[in-house]
């Protein structure tokens, strides 16, 4: 039995693939305030923004308000980092047979889970797709559906069926690689732009290169293994970003199925005045830089700007040129 915690975009998409595959029974944890709304929804629905992809319409799993793990083999955490502690506070003992699967961005969530449950089996699941929640249990996926799982557990690797591309990876290298890519989220959030803007606008590309350079220099100095989700070395990708070629955008469209209009979830968070995951993304880089005495001024300035934006309505968005100037890039 799998228990999915989090009925947002990621939780809805994973739950739909789970129930459509019918390989593992699943339950969906529902907060008290959401019970009435979700009880009225009859099915899970996931649409794909790309042409030629029929929507997934799957049976709604059993809804539960309990986080008891007596009959649970896999606990899938699909919440944002600010909600993680509240979920962990409600868990009792984790049975030996139960794996805690973290889908959260960054590596801070894995560290927090292991601190709270040092004897539990914790599995990183790196979410490589971009999803948007349209309405309760109804999501849209705007990239190719893919997850990277740091485990050799065959049940887990096969649970999502053929509609979701699942790859086994070693350790946390994929999680660090995804963190590097997610450093783009704050750039888009500060300028209210899309992934296409990020990969085509010269000022945004220059900022992204500066952020990545700073982070990769730090990880190399710290001896941390990372796996970028692309089949070319970073030096080649950096050269493409630094030039004027449209190849970075075409590469993202063809390889990752990225659609026009796609944007990071942090864009929606800032727009809605919600807390962001900046501390688990750029913040992870800044904290690691302090630990290893490697300067990370660009990431630190981005954090300060996002923190000023949080809670403001409407946020004081910056133009790409203004952001570049503020960051000194």
C-alpha positions as CSV (number, residue, x, y, z in Angstrom):
1,X,0.0,0.0,0.0
2,X,1.2,3.5,-0.9
3,X,0.2,6.6,1.0
4,X,0.5,9.8,-1.0
5,X,0.7,13.0,1.2
6,X,0.0,16.2,-0.8
7,X,-2.8,16.7,-3.3
8,X,-1.0,19.5,-5.2
9,X,0.3,19.2,-8.8
10,X,3.0,16.6,-8.0
11,X,0.8,14.5,-5.7
12,X,-2.1,14.5,-8.2
13,X,0.2,13.6,-11.1
14,X,1.9,10.8,-9.2
15,X,-1.4,9.5,-7.8
16,X,-3.0,9.4,-11.2
17,X,-0.1,7.4,-12.7
18,X,-0.2,5.0,-9.7
19,X,-3.9,4.3,-9.8
20,X,-3.9,4.1,-13.6
21,X,-1.1,1.5,-13.5
22,X,-3.0,-0.6,-10.9
23,X,0.2,-2.2,-9.7
24,X,0.1,-0.9,-6.1
25,X,-3.0,0.1,-4.1
26,X,-2.8,3.7,-3.0
27,X,-4.4,6.1,-0.5
28,X,-4.3,9.9,-0.6
29,X,-3.9,11.8,2.6
30,X,-6.4,14.7,2.9
31,X,-6.2,17.7,5.3
32,X,-9.4,18.3,7.2
33,X,-10.1,21.6,5.4
34,X,-9.9,19.9,2.0
35,X,-12.1,16.8,2.7
36,X,-15.4,18.2,1.6
37,X,-14.0,19.6,-1.7
38,X,-12.1,16.4,-2.6
39,X,-15.0,14.2,-1.8
40,X,-17.0,15.8,-4.5
41,X,-14.3,15.0,-7.2
42,X,-15.0,11.7,-8.9
43,X,-11.7,11.0,-10.7
44,X,-8.1,12.0,-11.0
45,X,-7.3,13.9,-14.2
46,X,-3.9,14.8,-15.7
47,X,-3.7,16.6,-19.0
48,X,-0.5,17.0,-21.1
49,X,0.2,20.4,-22.7
50,X,1.8,18.7,-25.7
51,X,-0.1,17.6,-28.7
52,X,-0.9,14.0,-29.2
53,X,-1.0,13.1,-25.5
54,X,-4.5,12.0,-24.3
55,X,-5.3,12.9,-20.7
56,X,-5.0,10.4,-17.9
57,X,-8.3,9.8,-16.2
58,X,-7.9,7.5,-13.3
59,X,-10.0,6.3,-10.4
60,X,-9.8,8.5,-7.3
61,X,-7.9,6.6,-4.6
62,X,-9.2,6.1,-1.1
63,X,-9.1,9.4,0.8
64,X,-7.8,9.3,4.4
65,X,-7.3,11.8,7.2
66,X,-4.9,9.5,9.0
67,X,-1.1,9.3,8.7
68,X,-1.0,5.9,10.5
69,X,1.5,3.7,8.7
70,X,0.4,0.3,10.0
71,X,-0.5,-1.0,6.5
72,X,1.8,1.3,4.5
73,X,4.8,0.1,2.5
74,X,5.6,3.4,0.9
75,X,5.0,6.9,2.2
76,X,5.2,9.4,-0.7
77,X,5.8,13.0,0.6
78,X,4.6,15.4,-2.1
79,X,4.3,18.6,0.0
80,X,6.4,21.8,-0.1
81,X,9.2,22.2,2.4
82,X,7.3,24.7,4.6
83,X,4.7,21.9,5.2
84,X,7.2,19.1,5.9
85,X,7.6,19.5,9.6
86,X,3.9,19.6,10.2
87,X,3.6,16.2,8.4
88,X,6.5,14.7,10.2
89,X,5.1,15.9,13.5
90,X,1.9,13.8,12.9
91,X,3.8,10.6,12.1
92,X,4.2,8.0,14.7
93,X,6.7,5.1,14.5
94,X,7.7,4.2,11.0
95,X,7.5,0.4,10.5
96,X,10.6,-1.3,9.3
97,X,8.9,-2.3,6.0
98,X,7.9,1.3,5.2
99,X,10.0,3.5,2.9
100,X,9.7,7.2,3.2
101,X,9.9,8.6,-0.4
102,X,10.7,12.3,-0.6
103,X,9.7,14.1,-3.8
104,X,10.6,17.6,-2.4
105,X,13.0,19.8,-4.2
106,X,16.6,20.2,-2.9
107,X,18.4,18.0,-0.4
108,X,17.3,19.7,2.8
109,X,14.2,17.6,3.0
110,X,16.2,14.4,2.9
111,X,18.4,15.7,5.7
112,X,15.4,16.7,7.8
113,X,13.6,13.4,7.4
114,X,16.8,11.4,8.3
115,X,17.3,13.6,11.4
116,X,13.7,12.9,12.5
117,X,13.7,9.2,11.5
118,X,17.3,8.0,11.5
119,X,16.4,4.3,11.3
120,X,13.8,4.6,8.6
121,X,14.6,3.8,4.9
122,X,14.5,7.2,3.1
123,X,14.4,7.2,-0.7
124,X,15.0,10.3,-2.9
125,X,12.6,10.7,-5.8
126,X,13.7,13.5,-8.0
127,X,10.7,15.0,-10.0
128,X,11.9,15.9,-13.5
129,X,8.5,17.0,-14.8
130,X,6.8,20.4,-14.5
131,X,3.2,20.3,-13.3
132,X,0.5,22.8,-12.6
133,X,-2.7,22.2,-10.5
134,X,-5.7,23.4,-12.4
135,X,-8.4,22.5,-9.9
136,X,-8.7,19.8,-7.1
137,X,-7.2,16.5,-8.4
138,X,-6.9,18.0,-11.9
139,X,-3.4,18.8,-13.1
140,X,-1.5,19.7,-16.2
141,X,2.0,18.4,-17.0
142,X,4.1,20.6,-19.3
143,X,7.1,18.5,-19.7
144,X,7.9,14.8,-20.4
145,X,6.8,12.8,-17.3
146,X,9.9,11.4,-15.7
147,X,11.2,10.7,-12.2
148,X,14.6,9.6,-10.9
149,X,14.5,7.2,-7.9
150,X,17.6,6.6,-5.7
151,X,16.7,3.0,-4.9
152,X,16.9,-0.5,-6.4
153,X,13.5,-1.4,-5.0
154,X,11.7,-3.1,-8.0
155,X,8.2,-2.6,-6.5
156,X,8.8,1.2,-6.3
157,X,10.5,1.4,-9.7
158,X,7.6,-0.4,-11.4
159,X,4.7,1.2,-9.5
160,X,3.9,4.0,-11.9
161,X,3.3,2.0,-15.1
162,X,4.4,2.8,-18.6
163,X,3.1,6.4,-18.7
164,X,5.7,7.7,-16.4
165,X,9.4,7.3,-17.3
166,X,11.2,6.0,-14.2
167,X,15.0,5.7,-13.9
168,X,17.1,4.3,-11.1
169,X,19.9,6.5,-10.0
170,X,22.6,6.2,-7.4
171,X,22.5,8.2,-4.2
172,X,21.7,11.9,-4.2
173,X,23.6,13.0,-7.3
174,X,20.3,13.4,-9.2
175,X,18.8,15.5,-6.3
176,X,21.8,17.8,-6.4
177,X,21.6,18.0,-10.2
178,X,17.9,19.0,-10.0
179,X,18.7,21.5,-7.3
180,X,21.2,23.2,-9.8
181,X,18.5,23.4,-12.5
182,X,16.0,24.7,-9.9
183,X,18.2,27.7,-9.2
184,X,16.4,29.1,-12.2
185,X,13.1,29.2,-10.3
186,X,13.9,32.4,-8.4
187,X,15.1,34.1,-11.6
188,X,11.7,33.5,-13.2
189,X,9.8,34.4,-10.0
190,X,11.6,37.8,-9.7
191,X,10.8,38.7,-13.3
192,X,7.5,36.9,-13.7
193,X,8.8,35.0,-16.7
194,X,8.5,31.5,-18.2
195,X,11.1,28.8,-18.9
196,X,11.2,29.9,-22.5
197,X,12.0,33.5,-21.4
198,X,14.8,32.2,-19.2
199,X,16.4,30.2,-22.1
200,X,16.0,32.9,-24.8
201,X,16.3,36.3,-23.2
202,X,20.0,37.4,-23.1
203,X,19.8,39.0,-19.7
204,X,18.1,36.1,-18.1
205,X,20.5,33.7,-19.7
206,X,23.5,35.7,-18.3
207,X,22.0,35.6,-14.8
208,X,21.4,31.9,-15.0
209,X,25.0,31.3,-16.1
210,X,26.3,33.3,-13.2
211,X,24.1,31.5,-10.7
212,X,25.1,28.1,-12.1
213,X,28.8,28.9,-12.2
214,X,28.7,30.0,-8.6
215,X,26.9,26.8,-7.5
216,X,29.0,24.4,-9.5
217,X,32.2,25.9,-8.4
218,X,31.0,25.4,-4.8
219,X,30.0,21.8,-5.3
220,X,33.3,21.0,-6.9
221,X,35.1,22.5,-4.0
222,X,33.0,20.6,-1.5
223,X,33.5,17.3,-3.4
224,X,29.8,16.8,-3.8
225,X,28.7,14.6,-6.7
226,X,25.9,15.9,-8.9
227,X,24.2,14.7,-12.1
228,X,22.8,17.4,-14.3
229,X,19.7,16.1,-16.2
230,X,21.3,16.6,-19.6
231,X,23.5,14.4,-21.9
232,X,26.2,17.1,-22.4
233,X,28.9,18.4,-20.0
234,X,28.1,21.6,-18.2
235,X,30.9,23.4,-20.1
236,X,29.1,22.8,-23.4
237,X,25.7,23.8,-21.9
238,X,27.2,26.9,-20.4
239,X,28.7,27.9,-23.8
240,X,25.3,27.5,-25.4
241,X,23.6,29.6,-22.7
242,X,26.3,32.3,-23.0
243,X,25.9,32.6,-26.8
244,X,23.0,33.8,-28.9
245,X,21.9,30.4,-30.2
246,X,18.3,29.3,-29.5
247,X,19.6,25.8,-28.9
248,X,19.0,25.8,-25.1
249,X,15.3,26.3,-25.6
250,X,15.0,23.9,-28.5
251,X,17.0,21.4,-26.5
252,X,14.6,21.8,-23.5
253,X,11.6,21.3,-25.8
254,X,12.9,18.3,-27.7
255,X,14.6,16.4,-24.8
256,X,12.4,17.3,-21.9
257,X,9.1,18.1,-23.7
258,X,9.0,21.6,-22.2
259,X,6.0,23.5,-23.4
260,X,5.6,27.2,-24.1
261,X,4.0,29.0,-21.2
262,X,5.6,26.6,-18.6
263,X,6.8,28.3,-15.5
264,X,8.4,27.2,-12.2
265,X,6.0,26.8,-9.2
266,X,7.9,29.6,-7.4
267,X,6.4,32.0,-10.0
268,X,2.9,31.0,-8.8
269,X,4.0,31.1,-5.1
270,X,5.3,34.6,-5.4
271,X,2.3,35.7,-7.4
272,X,0.0,34.4,-4.7
273,X,2.0,35.7,-1.8
274,X,2.8,32.3,-0.5
275,X,6.1,31.2,1.2
276,X,8.6,29.9,-1.4
277,X,11.3,27.2,-1.4
278,X,14.1,29.7,-1.8
279,X,15.8,28.4,1.4
280,X,15.9,24.9,0.1
281,X,17.3,25.9,-3.3
282,X,19.5,29.0,-3.5
283,X,19.7,28.9,0.3
284,X,21.2,25.5,0.3
285,X,24.0,26.9,-1.9
286,X,24.6,29.9,0.3
287,X,24.7,27.7,3.5
288,X,27.1,25.3,1.9
289,X,29.3,28.2,0.7
290,X,29.6,29.5,4.2
291,X,30.5,26.0,5.5
292,X,33.3,25.6,2.9
293,X,34.3,29.3,2.8
294,X,33.3,29.7,-0.9
295,X,31.7,33.1,-1.7
296,X,28.2,32.9,-3.2
297,X,27.1,36.5,-3.6
298,X,24.8,36.1,-6.6
299,X,22.7,33.4,-4.9
300,X,22.7,35.5,-1.7
301,X,21.3,38.6,-3.5
302,X,18.6,36.5,-5.1
303,X,17.5,35.2,-1.7
304,X,17.3,38.7,-0.3
305,X,15.2,39.9,-3.3
306,X,12.8,36.9,-3.0
307,X,12.4,37.5,0.7
308,X,11.4,41.1,0.0
309,X,8.8,39.8,-2.6
310,X,7.2,37.2,-0.3
311,X,3.8,38.4,1.0
312,X,3.6,41.5,-1.2
313,X,0.6,41.9,-3.4
314,X,1.2,42.5,-6.2
315,X,4.9,41.7,-6.1
316,X,7.3,44.4,-7.4
317,X,8.5,42.4,-10.4
318,X,11.8,43.4,-12.0
319,X,12.7,43.6,-15.6
320,X,15.5,41.2,-16.7
321,X,17.8,44.1,-17.2
322,X,17.1,45.5,-13.8
323,X,17.6,42.2,-12.1
324,X,20.9,41.7,-13.9
325,X,22.0,45.1,-12.7
326,X,20.9,44.4,-9.1
327,X,22.8,41.2,-9.1
328,X,26.0,42.7,-10.6
329,X,26.1,40.2,-13.4
